[in-house]
Amino acid sequence: MTSARDVIREPIRNRAAAGKMAQPWKDALLVYVAAPAEHADVVFYDETVVVVKDKYPKAQLHLLVLPRQPMAFGVEGLTRAHMGLLQHMERLLPTISHGTDVRVGFHGVPSMRQLHLHVISTDLISPSLKRKEHWNSFTTSFFKPLADVLVALEAHGCVPIDVTAEHAKLKTPLACHKCSSTFRQLPQLKKHLETTHPCETMALGSMKRAANSAPLSPPSKRTKDATT
């Protein structure tokens, strides 16, 4: 079985199609699945998944849940065979979300090649949320809730994705996800959230300690060495 370290070390010319060689950032998540213990922004890991803080969070709480096995595809590549993995991710949610109101799902067309599940608080307050596309990627049907993905896999064995239609959703008018008010510019929408839907600042300093005390404990050093 190919490991994340193997994928990282493989020459780009052998694993990237023409036109993708200038986008090594698309594989940046692989470093976390290859050696999760080496990264301070990893808040939990076990033999199956790694939970890491998003490098450019779009809300006060924004985590990515990654499979330890390299999976260079998005939600459209999932089959019934992946339901056990997704259910494992689902079981972690009460611990890693800390009781916060969160949205949990996949982007219809992901920007990164490694499969990753977003766990994001509904405040959507962050200096990294800068563009309409950022907002719409979490507030329109471009965002595929984990629960809906599991239902689709159970019923049909796949999650069909129309890439053109998904990209079009990112260009739709800005709308508040709490009251549906529409706005022409993102700064106006952000001001609306501050004045009409204010939220308290979250205290997330203890996240790593709480995650490490989850029922699914990190593997022993011997197990970690074997999986990486």
C-alpha positions, 0 to 999 in steps of 0.5 A, spaced: 500 500 500 502 506 498 504 511 504 503 518 504 511 518 505 512 515 498 507 520 495 511 526 497 518 523 495 515 521 488 518 525 483 513 530 481 514 528 473 511 521 475 505 523 479 503 530 476 499 531 470 501 536 465 499 543 467 499 541 475 506 541 476 506 548 478 501 547 483 505 543 489 501 546 494 495 541 492 499 536 495 500 540 502 496 536 506 500 529 505 505 532 510 500 531 516 498 524 514 505 522 513 507 524 520 502 527 524 506 527 531 511 532 527 506 538 526 503 542 532 497 544 528 495 537 528 490 536 534 488 529 534 490 522 530 489 515 530 491 509 525 485 512 520 485 519 520 488 526 522 485 532 524 488 538 523 487 546 524 486 549 517 492 553 515 487 559 513 481 558 517 474 561 514 471 561 521 473 561 529 473 553 529 476 550 522 478 543 522 480 538 516 479 531 518 484 527 513 484 519 512 491 517 513 491 513 507 493 517 501 486 519 497 487 524 491 480 525 490 474 529 492 467 527 494 466 524 487 471 519 488 467 516 494 464 509 494 460 505 499 467 502 500 469 508 504 463 509 508 466 505 514 472 511 514 466 516 513 463 513 519 469 513 523 470 521 522 463 522 524 464 519 531 470 524 532 465 530 531 463 530 538 470 531 541 473 535 536 467 540 535 467 542 543 460 542 543 460 548 538 455 549 532 459 546 526 457 545 519 461 538 517 462 536 509 466 536 503 467 541 498 463 539 491 470 541 487 476 541 492 482 545 492 487 540 495 488 533 492 488 529 499 480 527 501 479 532 507 472 533 511 471 540 513 469 541 520 467 549 521 463 553 526 457 557 523 460 564 525 464 564 519 468 570 522 475 570 520 480 575 516 482 569 512 475 569 509 476 574 503 472 573 497 465 571 495 468 564 493 470 563 500 463 565 503 459 561 497 464 555 498 461 554 505 454 557 505 451 554 498 450 547 496 457 547 493 458 544 501 456 537 501 454 535 508 457 529 511 450 526 513 448 527 505 454 524 503 453 518 507 445 517 505 447 518 497 453 512 498 448 508 502 442 509 496 446 509 490 454 508 491 456 514 489 456 522 489 455 525 482 458 531 481 457 536 475 464 540 476 461 546 471 455 547 476 459 546 482 463 552 480 457 556 478 455 556 485 461 560 487 459 566 483 452 566 486 450 572 490 452 573 497 447 571 502 447 571 509 447 564 512 442 566 518 437 570 515 438 570 507 439 577 507 443 579 500 449 583 499 453 586 493 460 586 497 463 581 502 465 587 507 457 589 507 456 582 509 461 581 514 458 588 517 451 585 517 454 579 521 457 583 526 451 588 528 445 583 526 448 576 528 454 577 533 457 571 536 462 570 542 469 569 541 471 562 542 476 559 547 479 554 543 486 554 547 485 547 550 483 544 543 489 539 543 489 537 550 481 535 549 482 532 542 488 527 545 483 525 550 478 522 545 476 515 546 479 513 540 486 515 543 493 516 538 496 510 537 503 508 540 510 510 538 510 503 535 504 503 531 505 510 529 512 508 526 508 502 522 503 507 519 508 512 517 
